[in-house]
């Protein structure tokens, strides 16, 4: 009987402790948890779309968008030799963000074509950004993902230019103010359109060297931005 009495007493004490915890959660901490619930919010995160790739007539990759950390940059594999042809990409300005481009909304991270194929084929190369919808708690931590709209990459563009011979011709023109055009017999398709001096589109698109950008733009003698062909 004594053992049974101790057992009943232990159960009663445990029940009282549990009851006190529940009451504390409901009444003492209730306002705290309600505040946390109120502070939960939906967050929409932009998911950038890659621009389409650019290929030469032989299928060699001329330009593509690549991730560098959290930034999307445009890489040009033939640099100066194809700079005049490819052009480059740059961030949109305020007016372009207001009006949009190619029927698409722009944001402060959007890149559009400036010169060359990047500009003339901008609407084809331009992708459609996606977005991710998440719920975050009061501490800013993601509590759950509600939905994802995947970005759609832009269309690829194929050039008539043969990048191999373009590069060779540019080397021959190095140090001169000159241009050269080579076309395919029978079709008239342009295989080489080289101009010298030229510019490296990687410098503009990735903004890696502001001094070099200024030199390109202010070189009134060499005029590297001029298409002499």
ChimeraX attribute file (.defattr): number of C-alpha atoms within 10 A of each C-alpha:
attribute: neighborCount
match mode: 1-to-1
recipient: residues
	/A:1	6
	/A:2	7
	/A:3	8
	/A:4	9
	/A:5	9
	/A:6	11
	/A:7	12
	/A:8	12
	/A:9	12
	/A:10	12
	/A:11	11
	/A:12	12
	/A:13	12
	/A:14	12
	/A:15	12
	/A:16	12
	/A:17	12
	/A:18	12
	/A:19	12
	/A:20	12
	/A:21	12
	/A:22	13
	/A:23	13
	/A:24	12
	/A:25	14
	/A:26	13
	/A:27	10
	/A:28	12
	/A:29	12
	/A:30	12
	/A:31	12
	/A:32	12
	/A:33	13
	/A:34	10
	/A:35	11
	/A:36	12
	/A:37	12
	/A:38	10
	/A:39	14
	/A:40	17
	/A:41	15
	/A:42	15
	/A:43	15
	/A:44	14
	/A:45	12
	/A:46	15
	/A:47	16
	/A:48	21
	/A:49	20
	/A:50	24
	/A:51	30
	/A:52	22
	/A:53	19
	/A:54	22
	/A:55	20
	/A:56	18
	/A:57	14
	/A:58	13
	/A:59	12
	/A:60	15
	/A:61	16
	/A:62	20
	/A:63	24
	/A:64	17
	/A:65	17
	/A:66	13
	/A:67	11
	/A:68	9
	/A:69	7
	/A:70	7
	/A:71	10
	/A:72	18
	/A:73	21
	/A:74	23
	/A:75	20
	/A:76	23
	/A:77	17
	/A:78	19
	/A:79	19
	/A:80	22
	/A:81	28
	/A:82	26
	/A:83	24
	/A:84	27
	/A:85	19
	/A:86	25
	/A:87	23
	/A:88	27
	/A:89	24
	/A:90	17
	/A:91	18
	/A:92	19
	/A:93	14
	/A:94	12
	/A:95	8
	/A:96	16
	/A:97	17
	/A:98	12
	/A:99	12
	/A:100	14
	/A:101	15
	/A:102	11
	/A:103	8
	/A:104	14
	/A:105	14
	/A:106	22
	/A:107	18
	/A:108	11
	/A:109	14
	/A:110	20
	/A:111	22
	/A:112	23
	/A:113	23
	/A:114	19
	/A:115	18
	/A:116	18
	/A:117	19
	/A:118	24
	/A:119	17
	/A:120	14
	/A:121	16
	/A:122	23
	/A:123	18
	/A:124	16
	/A:125	23
	/A:126	25
	/A:127	20
	/A:128	18
	/A:129	21
	/A:130	16
	/A:131	16
	/A:132	16
	/A:133	16
	/A:134	18
	/A:135	17
	/A:136	17
	/A:137	16
	/A:138	14
	/A:139	9
	/A:140	12
	/A:141	11
	/A:142	15
	/A:143	13
	/A:144	12
	/A:145	13
	/A:146	12
	/A:147	12
	/A:148	14
	/A:149	12
	/A:150	14
	/A:151	17
	/A:152	17
	/A:153	19
	/A:154	19
	/A:155	17
	/A:156	16
	/A:157	17
	/A:158	15
	/A:159	19
	/A:160	15
	/A:161	21
	/A:162	19
	/A:163	25
	/A:164	15
	/A:165	16
	/A:166	21
	/A:167	19
	/A:168	13
	/A:169	21
	/A:170	24
	/A:171	13
	/A:172	12
	/A:173	17
	/A:174	14
	/A:175	11
	/A:176	12
	/A:177	15
	/A:178	15
	/A:179	17
	/A:180	16
	/A:181	13
	/A:182	17
	/A:183	14
	/A:184	11
	/A:185	8
	/A:186	6
	/A:187	7
	/A:188	9
	/A:189	12
	/A:190	16
	/A:191	20
	/A:192	24
	/A:193	25
	/A:194	30
	/A:195	30
	/A:196	28
	/A:197	23
	/A:198	24
	/A:199	24
	/A:200	23
	/A:201	27
	/A:202	23
	/A:203	19
	/A:204	20
	/A:205	21
	/A:206	17
	/A:207	14
	/A:208	11
	/A:209	11
	/A:210	11
	/A:211	10
	/A:212	15
	/A:213	16
	/A:214	10
	/A:215	12
	/A:216	19
	/A:217	12
	/A:218	13
	/A:219	11
	/A:220	10
	/A:221	7
	/A:222	15
	/A:223	18
	/A:224	23
	/A:225	21
	/A:226	13
	/A:227	18
	/A:228	17
	/A:229	12
